[in-house]
Amino acid sequence: MNFWDLLVVSLTSDADVNKRIKAASAAFGALRSVLCNFALSENLRGQVYTALVLTILLYGSEVWCLREDLFAKLRTFHNSCCRAMCRITMAHTIRHHIPSKQLYKRLGIAAVDQYYHRRLLRWAGHVSRMPMSRAPRQLLTGWVANPRPIGSPLMTWGRTLKKALVRCGQSPDFAVWSKVAADRGEWRKLWGQKTPLPRQKPTAYAEQVLDIFYGPGPPPPDAPPPIAPIAIPATPSLPASPLPAIPLFPLTAPAPPPRRNAPRAARAKRTKD
């Protein structure tokens, strides 16, 4: 295998997708007693699946170059897990025409495409807001000044991003969607994610940590004097009555109980006599 073959293999996402599916399948098997426990509500099981299995499945998916066959693998795994949590087999879905959307609605989850596009667009917006001096920002709008080789080109991250933008109803033109991504709140609304609450300032957090470890600092010069504590008289205690001394162990050992039957040797001796 030459250098170009190694480069082509490293640019594809087949190995990453197969590895993530294998790890997510192991996690689902370890949690089957919880995810397939029908004593729990379906909504709760869907939340556990989203938090523990889907995060393993889509770990590092922000940089994947997904073809349609790789997307089909992710959808197959996601749908099989949903059928297992709903106790429905493939024969049931074929015989009764049960769509996957109905299973998603029962579990309170969405298709795997939505989770993947959310991660991809979140990373794309983060890169577009970087300064031009950063390498990820340069690669986002960079190009190679060489003619394309003969044959169909491989799936690239840019083409994957354009497909995600089109499915979310956004223009694939960088000049258009980069303006929307400049506002983080509006960019989050594109894929239906709520804007997070504002974080606490680091200075206030640092002051709290200092107060916990080193105590409160000195008061300001214009602060009022502290209030002196009021002394409360102590309640007089009653004298303790002496308790009788109790021995911890008996002074004499108890006599052993009498034996009902004589030993076998004594009975044999009486017989001989």
Backbone torsions as a table, in degrees:
resi	resn	phi	psi	omega
1	MET	NA	125.0	-178.0
2	ASN	-87.0	-174.7	-176.0
3	PHE	-65.3	-40.6	-176.3
4	TRP	-68.9	-34.2	176.0
5	ASP	-66.1	-40.3	176.7
6	LEU	-64.5	-37.4	179.7
7	LEU	-66.4	-40.7	179.6
8	VAL	-64.8	-40.9	179.8
9	VAL	-65.1	-37.9	-178.3
10	SER	-73.3	-23.9	-178.8
11	LEU	-83.6	-14.5	178.5
12	THR	-87.4	162.1	-177.0
13	SER	-109.8	17.5	-178.0
14	ASP	-63.9	-46.6	-177.7
15	ALA	-65.1	-39.0	179.7
16	ASP	-65.2	-43.1	-178.8
17	VAL	-65.8	-43.9	179.7
18	ASN	-63.9	-38.4	179.4
19	LYS	-67.6	-39.9	-179.9
20	ARG	-69.0	-38.1	178.2
21	ILE	-65.3	-39.6	178.9
22	LYS	-65.1	-42.7	179.7
23	ALA	-68.3	-40.7	178.6
24	ALA	-67.4	-35.1	177.1
25	SER	-65.3	-38.6	176.6
26	ALA	-66.1	-39.2	178.3
27	ALA	-66.1	-39.9	178.5
28	PHE	-65.6	-38.7	177.6
29	GLY	-65.8	-36.3	178.1
30	ALA	-69.8	-28.3	-178.8
31	LEU	-102.1	15.0	-176.4
32	ARG	-63.4	-32.4	179.6
33	SER	-66.3	-21.7	177.9
34	VAL	-97.5	-44.8	-176.3
35	LEU	-70.6	-26.9	179.3
36	CYS	-108.0	19.0	178.0
37	ASN	-86.8	111.5	-174.6
38	PHE	-81.7	-0.9	170.7
39	ALA	-74.4	-21.7	176.4
40	LEU	-90.3	156.4	179.3
41	SER	-72.7	154.0	-179.8
42	GLU	-67.3	-33.6	178.1
43	ASN	-64.5	-40.6	178.6
44	LEU	-66.4	-40.8	178.4
45	ARG	-65.8	-35.7	176.2
46	GLY	-65.6	-36.8	177.5
47	GLN	-67.2	-40.6	177.7
48	VAL	-65.1	-39.8	178.2
49	TYR	-64.4	-41.4	179.9
50	THR	-66.9	-38.2	-175.2
51	ALA	-79.1	-33.0	-171.6
52	LEU	-109.5	-29.5	-176.1
53	VAL	-100.8	-46.7	-178.7
54	LEU	-66.8	-32.7	176.8
55	THR	-65.4	-34.6	175.4
56	ILE	-72.1	-38.8	-178.6
57	LEU	-65.1	-40.7	-174.3
58	LEU	-103.2	20.2	178.2
59	TYR	-66.9	123.6	-178.7
60	GLY	75.8	13.6	-178.0
61	SER	-75.4	-6.1	-179.5
62	GLU	-64.7	-23.0	-176.2
63	VAL	-112.6	13.1	178.9
64	TRP	-75.1	149.3	171.4
65	CYS	-110.0	90.4	-169.8
66	LEU	-89.7	123.4	168.4
67	ARG	-86.4	174.5	-178.5
68	GLU	-69.1	-31.3	178.2
69	ASP	-70.1	-33.5	175.5
70	LEU	-71.5	-36.6	174.8
71	PHE	-61.9	-38.5	179.9
72	ALA	-64.5	-34.8	177.0
73	LYS	-64.7	-43.1	178.7
74	LEU	-65.0	-41.6	178.9
75	ARG	-64.9	-39.4	179.7
76	THR	-62.1	-45.0	178.7
77	PHE	-65.3	-43.2	-178.9
78	HIS	-63.4	-43.8	-179.2
79	ASN	-69.2	-36.1	178.2
80	SER	-65.5	-37.9	176.7
81	CYS	-66.4	-38.9	178.3
82	CYS	-65.3	-40.2	177.8
83	ARG	-65.3	-38.3	179.2
84	ALA	-66.1	-38.6	179.6
85	MET	-71.2	-26.9	178.4
86	CYS	-94.8	0.9	179.7
87	ARG	58.8	50.5	179.5
88	ILE	-129.1	132.8	178.6
89	THR	-96.0	172.4	177.2
90	MET	-65.6	-33.0	177.7
91	ALA	-64.8	-36.7	177.2
92	HIS	-64.9	-43.2	-179.0
93	THR	-64.8	-35.0	-179.9
94	ILE	-76.1	-41.6	-175.7
95	ARG	-71.9	-39.6	-175.6
96	HIS	-104.3	4.7	177.0
97	HIS	55.2	55.7	-179.5
98	ILE	-90.8	115.0	-179.9
99	PRO	-78.3	160.6	179.4
100	SER	-68.8	-29.3	179.7
101	LYS	-63.0	-32.8	178.0
102	GLN	-66.7	-38.2	176.9
103	LEU	-68.3	-39.0	177.7
104	TYR	-61.7	-39.3	-178.8
105	LYS	-67.8	-37.3	179.2
106	ARG	-66.1	-38.6	-177.8
107	LEU	-88.4	-9.7	-179.2
108	GLY	72.3	31.8	179.3
109	ILE	-123.6	-179.0	-179.5
110	ALA	-123.6	179.1	177.9
111	ALA	-69.5	157.7	-179.0
112	VAL	-67.0	-24.0	177.4
113	ASP	-61.0	-40.2	-178.2
114	GLN	-65.9	-41.5	179.0
115	TYR	-66.5	-39.0	179.6
116	TYR	-68.2	-45.1	179.9
117	HIS	-64.4	-33.2	177.2
118	ARG	-62.3	-45.4	178.7
119	ARG	-66.8	-41.9	-178.0
120	LEU	-64.8	-47.1	-178.5
121	LEU	-70.2	-32.1	177.0
122	ARG	-64.9	-41.2	178.1
123	TRP	-70.6	-37.6	178.7
124	ALA	-63.6	-41.7	176.9
125	GLY	-64.6	-36.5	178.4
126	HIS	-65.6	-40.8	-179.7
127	VAL	-69.7	-39.1	-178.8
128	SER	-65.9	-24.3	178.0
129	ARG	-86.2	-4.3	177.9
130	MET	-72.1	154.2	173.4
131	PRO	-69.9	158.8	-175.7
132	MET	-67.7	-14.0	178.6
133	SER	-75.6	-15.1	179.9
134	ARG	-80.8	143.2	-178.3
135	ALA	-65.0	-42.1	177.8
136	PRO	-60.4	-36.3	178.6
137	ARG	-69.0	-36.3	177.7
138	GLN	-67.7	-37.6	179.7
139	LEU	-73.8	-20.9	-178.6
140	LEU	-66.5	-40.1	-179.1
141	THR	-115.1	15.5	179.1
142	GLY	-85.3	167.5	178.3
143	TRP	-150.1	165.4	-179.4
144	VAL	-103.6	124.3	-177.0
145	ALA	-84.6	57.6	177.7
146	ASN	-142.2	151.9	178.7
147	PRO	-67.3	149.0	-179.8
148	ARG	-72.9	140.0	179.0
149	PRO	-68.9	165.9	-178.7
150	ILE	-70.3	139.2	178.5
151	GLY	110.9	171.3	-179.8
152	SER	-71.4	133.1	-179.8
153	PRO	-72.6	157.6	177.3
154	LEU	-72.1	160.5	177.0
155	MET	-69.0	126.9	-178.2
156	THR	-108.2	167.3	179.0
157	TRP	-69.3	-32.9	178.5
158	GLY	-65.2	-40.4	177.9
159	ARG	-68.7	-35.8	175.6
160	THR	-64.2	-39.1	178.3
161	LEU	-66.5	-40.0	179.2
162	LYS	-63.6	-40.1	178.1
163	LYS	-64.7	-38.8	178.5
164	ALA	-66.8	-38.7	179.1
165	LEU	-65.9	-40.7	180.0
166	VAL	-65.9	-40.2	-179.9
167	ARG	-68.2	-26.7	177.8
168	CYS	-89.9	4.3	178.1
169	GLY	77.8	25.8	179.6
170	GLN	-113.2	149.9	179.7
171	SER	-69.6	135.9	178.5
172	PRO	-76.3	-3.2	178.9
173	ASP	-70.0	130.1	-176.5
174	PHE	-64.3	-36.4	-179.7
175	ALA	-64.6	-24.3	-178.4
176	VAL	-87.5	-53.6	-173.6
177	TRP	-76.5	-20.9	177.0
178	SER	-68.9	-30.9	176.7
179	LYS	-68.1	-37.7	177.0
180	VAL	-69.0	-37.4	-178.9
181	ALA	-71.6	-17.5	178.4
182	ALA	-63.7	-31.1	175.4
183	ASP	-95.4	109.1	-174.3
184	ARG	-64.3	-35.6	179.5
185	GLY	-65.8	-44.4	177.9
186	GLU	-67.5	-34.4	-179.8
187	TRP	-68.0	-34.2	177.3
188	ARG	-69.1	-30.8	178.4
189	LYS	-68.9	-17.0	-177.5
190	LEU	-63.5	-38.2	179.5
191	TRP	-110.9	16.8	171.7
192	GLY	79.1	26.7	177.1
193	GLN	-101.0	136.9	-177.4
194	LYS	-73.5	150.2	177.2
195	THR	-73.1	128.2	-178.4
196	PRO	-69.0	159.2	178.3
197	LEU	-68.9	149.8	179.8
198	PRO	-64.1	138.4	-178.9
199	ARG	-78.6	158.1	177.5
200	GLN	-73.8	147.0	-177.6
201	LYS	-65.4	142.4	179.7
202	PRO	-62.4	-31.7	-178.9
203	THR	-65.5	-43.9	178.4
204	ALA	-63.7	-39.3	178.0
205	TYR	-65.3	-40.3	178.5
206	ALA	-64.6	-37.8	177.5
207	GLU	-64.9	-38.3	177.1
208	GLN	-64.1	-40.9	178.9
209	VAL	-64.7	-41.5	178.4
210	LEU	-64.1	-38.7	178.1
211	ASP	-65.3	-34.9	-178.7
212	ILE	-70.7	-43.4	-173.7
213	PHE	-87.2	-36.4	-172.9
214	TYR	-115.7	0.9	179.6
215	GLY	83.6	168.4	-179.3
216	PRO	-67.3	148.3	-179.8
217	GLY	-75.1	179.0	-179.5
218	PRO	-67.7	145.8	-179.6
219	PRO	-70.8	155.7	177.4
220	PRO	-65.6	159.8	-176.3
221	PRO	-65.3	-29.5	-179.3
222	ASP	-91.0	12.7	-179.2
223	ALA	-77.5	145.8	177.7
224	PRO	-67.3	154.8	-179.9
225	PRO	-65.8	148.0	-179.2
226	PRO	-69.2	151.4	-180.0
227	ILE	-78.8	128.8	-179.6
228	ALA	-70.0	139.3	179.3
229	PRO	-69.4	147.2	179.9
230	ILE	-87.4	127.3	-179.2
231	ALA	-79.2	126.1	178.9
232	ILE	-103.6	123.4	-179.5
233	PRO	-64.1	142.3	-178.8
234	ALA	-76.0	144.9	178.9
235	THR	-76.6	127.3	180.0
236	PRO	-65.3	136.2	-178.3
237	SER	-93.6	147.1	179.3
238	LEU	-77.6	147.5	177.9
239	PRO	-66.8	141.1	-178.4
240	ALA	-76.3	132.9	178.5
241	SER	-79.1	137.9	179.9
242	PRO	-69.3	139.6	179.4
243	LEU	-99.1	146.2	178.2
244	PRO	-67.4	144.8	-179.6
245	ALA	-74.4	131.0	-179.7
246	ILE	-114.4	121.9	179.1
247	PRO	-65.8	143.0	-178.2
248	LEU	-78.2	-22.3	-179.7
249	PHE	-145.3	152.8	-179.2
250	PRO	-66.4	147.0	-178.5
251	LEU	-74.5	-36.3	179.5
252	THR	-118.6	140.6	179.8
253	ALA	-73.8	140.0	178.8
254	PRO	-66.9	147.4	179.9
255	ALA	-70.2	143.0	178.8
256	PRO	-68.0	148.7	179.7
257	PRO	-67.5	148.1	179.5
258	PRO	-66.6	144.5	-179.7
259	ARG	-84.9	135.8	-176.5
260	ARG	-74.5	-45.8	-175.9
261	ASN	-110.5	137.2	177.2
262	ALA	-70.3	157.4	177.3
263	PRO	-60.8	159.5	-177.2
264	ARG	-64.7	-33.8	-179.2
265	ALA	-67.0	-39.9	179.4
266	ALA	-66.0	-38.8	178.9
267	ARG	-66.0	-35.8	177.9
268	ALA	-67.5	-35.4	179.0
269	LYS	-67.0	-38.3	178.2
270	ARG	-66.2	-35.6	179.8
271	THR	-65.6	-41.1	179.6
272	LYS	-67.5	-38.6	178.9
273	ASP	-67.0	NA	NA
